[in-house]
Amino acid sequence: MERSVLLDLLRIIAIVLVFVAHFGQLLDTQAGTFFGIKNFYYVSLGGVGVTLFLVLSGVLAGLMDMQRPIFYPTYLFKKVLRIYPLYWMTIPLSMLGYVLNGLMMDGTWMTLFPNGFVQDISGSLTGFYALMGLWGGPYNPPSWFIALIMTLYIVFPVMAYFMRRVPNTTLLSLLIISLLSRWYVGQYGVPFVPSNWFDDIENWAYQLYGFMPGRPGDWFVLCRLFEFGLGVWLALTLTPKVWAIFNDLPLWLKRSISVLSDLSFPLFLLHYPFLFLAVWLSELGMNVSVAIVILIALLLLMALYVQKIDNKMPRKA
């Protein structure tokens, strides 16, 4: 299949929404506020961007992985090779941002392994901090997305099996599962995880803000099945002409869009630990808008560097 400019544009929109929300929260503006239904789907614009990322991931899985038989071990290994090398390259940069934040903003050394060496190393390398109840960990909060997307890839072959046979019924079933899961998790947390009275009090306090401790509504796979499944359903339902709707743009513009689209994932993984730089530069007297532009330029350079190394890595499985 020819590369879809439409999908590239949507991926760029998703990362822009994430940036707008996080800069809005950093600068305490309206752009960073949360909205929606508390303890159900209570998000900022960044949360909308993540939902778009999940739908697009489902679309790509439907377009690419459902066109041939899936041998599960090979399929899963390819997903690991696709996600983890780039993610691992961002870990030392995230830790650097974590340390610099303490030094430059407060003049203090941050505790390098605040949750203990073993837990922080394992949480960082796997990206599964969320399953430890720590959302994205101390270095890079958005890294909770790694746990979610890998879990969705794990269950995708089962989803694909039913999507091929009864796509509409499967999509409706995924919607029901996600709605019920969001309601349950928003009220009680992750199922089958025992809690004590202190946890219950903490859960009650967090619910007033709109989500449970550790934000399980973000990363618990049953809550996000519909978003990913919607992408798979769209891939099966829409014609190839839809995905090629912008493919007649000038070549130079298509290339520019594809470059920015490819940078969306490394930008997602890299931006949060360095947001403090915009505040630091503004406190030195720099105009806030200029500080944001400089930070975005720095992030683009880091993302380009990481992406360039990642592109050279072997992907054969």
C-alpha positions as CSV (number, residue, x, y, z in Angstrom):
1,M,0.0,0.0,0.0
2,E,1.2,3.5,-0.9
3,R,2.0,5.7,2.1
4,S,-1.1,7.6,3.2
5,V,-0.7,11.4,3.5
6,L,-4.0,11.5,5.4
7,L,-2.7,9.2,8.1
8,D,0.5,11.2,8.3
9,L,-1.5,14.4,8.7
10,L,-3.7,12.9,11.5
11,R,-0.6,11.7,13.3
12,I,0.8,15.3,13.2
13,I,-2.5,16.6,14.5
14,A,-2.3,14.1,17.4
15,I,1.1,15.2,18.5
16,V,0.1,18.9,18.2
17,L,-2.8,18.2,20.5
18,V,-0.5,16.6,23.0
19,F,1.9,19.6,22.8
20,V,-0.8,22.2,23.1
21,A,-2.2,20.4,26.3
22,H,1.1,20.0,28.0
23,F,2.3,23.6,27.2
24,G,-1.1,24.8,28.4
25,Q,-0.7,22.9,31.7
26,L,2.8,24.2,32.1
27,L,1.8,27.8,31.6
28,D,-1.6,27.3,33.4
29,T,-3.7,28.4,30.4
30,Q,-7.1,27.2,29.2
31,A,-5.5,25.0,26.6
32,G,-4.3,22.6,29.3
33,T,-7.6,22.1,31.1
34,F,-9.4,18.8,31.5
35,F,-12.9,18.2,30.2
36,G,-15.3,15.3,29.7
37,I,-17.0,12.9,32.2
38,K,-15.0,12.6,35.4
39,N,-13.8,9.1,36.3
40,F,-14.9,7.9,32.8
41,Y,-13.3,9.9,30.0
42,Y,-11.8,12.9,31.6
43,V,-9.0,14.3,29.4
44,S,-7.1,17.3,28.2
45,L,-6.5,17.9,24.5
46,G,-3.5,15.6,25.0
47,G,-5.9,12.8,25.9
48,V,-7.8,13.5,22.7
49,G,-4.4,13.3,20.9
50,V,-3.7,9.9,22.5
51,T,-7.1,8.6,21.5
52,L,-6.3,9.7,17.9
53,F,-2.9,7.9,18.2
54,L,-4.7,4.7,19.3
55,V,-7.2,4.9,16.4
56,L,-4.4,5.4,13.9
57,S,-2.4,2.5,15.4
58,G,-5.5,0.3,14.9
59,V,-5.8,1.6,11.3
60,L,-2.2,0.7,10.5
61,A,-2.6,-2.7,12.2
62,G,-5.7,-3.3,10.1
63,L,-4.1,-2.2,6.9
64,M,-0.7,-3.9,7.3
65,D,-1.1,-6.9,9.6
66,M,-4.4,-8.3,8.5
67,Q,-3.4,-8.7,4.9
68,R,-1.5,-11.9,5.6
69,P,-1.7,-14.8,8.1
70,I,-0.3,-13.9,11.5
71,F,2.3,-16.2,13.0
72,Y,2.0,-14.9,16.6
73,P,5.6,-15.1,17.8
74,T,7.0,-13.5,14.7
75,Y,4.3,-10.8,14.7
76,L,4.9,-9.9,18.4
77,F,8.6,-9.9,17.9
78,K,8.3,-7.4,15.1
79,K,6.2,-5.1,17.3
80,V,8.9,-5.3,20.0
81,L,11.5,-4.4,17.4
82,R,9.3,-1.5,16.2
83,I,8.6,0.0,19.6
84,Y,11.4,-0.7,22.0
85,P,14.7,0.3,20.3
86,L,13.5,3.9,19.8
87,Y,11.9,3.9,23.3
88,W,15.1,2.7,24.9
89,M,17.1,5.5,23.2
90,T,14.8,8.0,24.8
91,I,15.3,6.7,28.4
92,P,18.8,8.2,29.1
93,L,17.5,11.5,27.6
94,S,14.5,11.4,29.8
95,M,16.6,10.7,32.9
96,L,18.8,13.7,31.8
97,G,15.8,15.9,31.6
98,Y,14.7,14.6,35.0
99,V,18.0,15.5,36.6
100,L,18.4,18.9,34.9
101,N,14.9,19.9,36.0
102,G,15.9,19.6,39.6
103,L,19.2,21.3,39.1
104,M,18.0,24.2,36.9
105,M,14.7,24.9,38.6
106,D,15.4,24.2,42.2
107,G,19.2,23.8,42.4
108,T,18.9,20.3,43.9
109,W,19.9,16.9,42.8
110,M,17.0,14.7,42.1
111,T,17.0,11.2,43.6
112,L,18.0,9.1,40.5
113,F,16.0,6.0,41.4
114,P,13.2,7.3,43.7
115,N,11.3,4.0,43.6
116,G,14.4,1.9,44.1
117,F,17.0,0.8,41.6
118,V,15.3,-2.5,40.5
119,Q,11.8,-1.1,40.2
120,D,12.9,2.0,38.2
121,I,15.2,0.1,35.9
122,S,12.6,-2.6,35.2
123,G,9.8,-0.1,34.9
124,S,11.9,2.0,32.5
125,L,13.2,-0.8,30.3
126,T,9.8,-2.5,29.9
127,G,7.7,0.7,29.9
128,F,5.3,-1.1,32.2
129,Y,5.5,1.4,35.1
130,A,1.7,1.7,34.8
131,L,1.2,-2.0,35.9
132,M,3.2,-1.1,39.1
133,G,0.7,1.7,39.8
134,L,3.2,4.4,38.9
135,W,1.6,5.6,35.6
136,G,4.7,6.6,33.6
137,G,7.3,6.6,36.3
138,P,9.4,9.5,37.6
139,Y,11.4,10.3,34.4
140,N,8.8,10.4,31.6
141,P,5.1,10.3,32.6
142,P,3.8,9.8,29.0
143,S,5.8,6.5,28.8
144,W,2.7,4.8,30.2
145,F,1.7,4.6,26.5
146,I,4.3,1.9,25.9
147,A,2.4,-0.5,28.3
148,L,-0.9,0.3,26.6
149,I,0.2,0.0,23.0
150,M,2.2,-3.2,23.6
151,T,-0.8,-4.8,25.4
152,L,-3.1,-3.8,22.5
153,Y,-0.7,-5.4,20.0
154,I,-0.7,-8.6,22.2
155,V,-4.5,-8.9,21.9
156,F,-4.7,-7.7,18.3
157,P,-4.6,-11.2,16.7
158,V,-7.7,-12.2,18.6
159,M,-9.4,-8.9,17.7
160,A,-8.4,-9.4,14.1
161,Y,-9.9,-12.9,14.0
162,F,-13.4,-11.6,15.0
163,M,-13.1,-8.4,12.9
164,R,-12.6,-10.5,9.8
165,R,-15.7,-12.5,10.4
166,V,-18.2,-10.1,12.1
167,P,-16.7,-6.6,12.0
168,N,-19.8,-4.7,13.1
169,T,-20.7,-7.0,16.0
170,T,-17.0,-7.1,17.1
171,L,-16.8,-3.3,17.1
172,L,-20.1,-3.0,19.1
173,S,-18.7,-5.6,21.6
174,L,-15.5,-3.7,22.0
175,L,-17.5,-0.5,22.7
176,I,-19.6,-2.2,25.4
177,I,-16.4,-3.7,27.0
178,S,-14.7,-0.4,27.0
179,L,-17.7,1.5,28.4
180,L,-18.2,-1.0,31.2
181,S,-14.5,-1.1,31.9
182,R,-14.2,2.7,32.1
183,W,-17.1,2.8,34.5
184,Y,-15.7,0.1,36.7
185,V,-12.2,1.4,36.7
186,G,-13.4,5.0,37.3
187,Q,-15.2,3.8,40.4
188,Y,-13.1,1.0,41.8
189,G,-9.7,0.9,40.1
190,V,-8.2,-2.0,38.2
191,P,-10.2,-5.2,38.7
192,F,-8.9,-8.1,40.9
193,V,-6.4,-5.8,42.6
194,P,-7.0,-6.0,46.4
195,S,-7.1,-2.8,48.4
196,N,-7.1,-1.8,52.0
197,W,-9.0,1.0,53.7
198,F,-6.2,3.5,53.0
199,D,-6.3,2.8,49.3
200,D,-10.1,3.3,49.4
201,I,-9.6,6.7,51.0
202,E,-7.0,7.6,48.4
203,N,-9.2,6.5,45.6
204,W,-12.1,8.6,46.9
205,A,-9.8,11.7,47.1
206,Y,-8.5,11.2,43.6
207,Q,-12.0,10.7,42.2
208,L,-12.8,14.2,43.1
209,Y,-10.2,15.3,40.5
210,G,-11.6,13.0,37.9
211,F,-9.5,9.9,37.8
212,M,-8.2,7.1,40.0
213,P,-4.6,7.0,41.4
214,G,-2.2,5.9,38.7
215,R,-4.7,6.9,36.1
216,P,-5.8,3.3,35.1
217,G,-8.4,4.6,32.7
218,D,-5.5,5.7,30.5
219,W,-3.5,2.5,30.4
220,F,-5.8,-0.4,31.4
221,V,-6.3,-2.3,28.1
222,L,-10.0,-3.1,28.4
223,C,-10.7,0.7,28.7
224,R,-9.0,1.4,25.4
225,L,-10.1,-1.6,23.2
226,F,-12.7,0.4,21.4
227,E,-10.4,3.2,20.3
228,F,-7.9,0.7,18.8
229,G,-10.6,-1.5,17.5
230,L,-12.3,1.4,15.8
231,G,-9.1,1.9,13.8
232,V,-9.0,-1.7,12.8
233,W,-12.7,-1.5,11.7
234,L,-12.0,1.6,9.7
235,A,-9.1,-0.1,7.9
236,L,-11.4,-3.0,6.9
237,T,-14.4,-0.8,6.1
238,L,-13.1,2.2,4.2
239,T,-11.9,1.9,0.6
240,P,-8.2,2.5,-0.4
241,K,-9.4,5.8,-2.0
242,V,-10.1,7.3,1.4
243,W,-6.5,6.7,2.6
244,A,-5.1,8.1,-0.6
245,I,-7.3,11.3,-0.5
246,F,-4.3,13.7,-0.1
247,N,-1.7,11.6,-2.0
248,D,-1.8,13.9,-5.0
249,L,-0.1,16.8,-3.1
250,P,3.2,18.1,-4.4
251,L,6.1,15.7,-3.7
252,W,8.0,18.2,-1.6
253,L,5.0,18.7,0.6
254,K,4.3,15.0,1.0
255,R,7.9,14.5,2.0
256,S,7.7,17.2,4.6
257,I,4.5,15.8,6.0
258,S,6.0,12.3,6.2
259,V,9.1,13.5,8.0
260,L,7.0,15.3,10.7
261,S,4.7,12.3,10.9
262,D,7.7,10.0,11.5
263,L,8.9,12.3,14.3
264,S,5.6,12.2,16.1
265,F,6.4,9.2,18.2
266,P,9.9,10.2,19.3
267,L,8.5,13.7,20.0
268,F,5.8,12.1,22.2
269,L,8.4,10.2,24.1
270,L,10.9,13.1,24.5
271,H,9.0,16.3,25.1
272,Y,7.7,16.0,28.6
273,P,11.0,15.7,30.6
274,F,12.2,18.9,28.9
275,L,9.1,21.1,29.3
276,F,10.7,22.8,32.2
277,L,13.1,24.5,29.9
278,A,10.4,26.8,28.6
279,V,9.7,28.0,32.2
280,W,13.4,28.3,32.9
281,L,14.1,30.4,29.9
282,S,11.1,32.6,30.6
283,E,12.3,33.2,34.2
284,L,15.6,34.4,32.7
285,G,13.6,37.1,30.9
286,M,12.9,35.5,27.6
287,N,9.5,36.0,25.9
288,V,7.4,32.9,26.6
289,S,6.6,32.3,22.9
290,V,10.3,32.5,22.0
291,A,11.1,30.1,24.8
292,I,8.6,27.6,23.5
293,V,9.9,27.9,19.9
294,I,13.4,27.3,21.1
295,L,12.3,24.3,23.1
296,I,10.4,22.8,20.2
297,A,13.4,23.3,18.0
298,L,15.6,21.4,20.5
299,L,13.0,18.6,20.7
300,L,12.9,18.3,16.9
301,L,16.7,18.0,16.8
302,M,16.7,15.3,19.5
303,A,13.8,13.5,17.8
304,L,15.6,13.6,14.4
305,Y,18.7,12.2,16.0
306,V,16.9,9.4,17.7
307,Q,14.8,8.6,14.6
308,K,18.0,8.5,12.4
309,I,19.6,6.0,14.7
310,D,16.4,3.9,14.9
311,N,16.1,3.8,11.1
312,K,19.5,2.1,10.9
313,M,18.5,-0.7,13.2
314,P,17.7,-4.1,11.7
315,R,14.0,-5.0,11.7
316,K,14.2,-8.6,10.4
317,A,12.4,-11.1,12.5
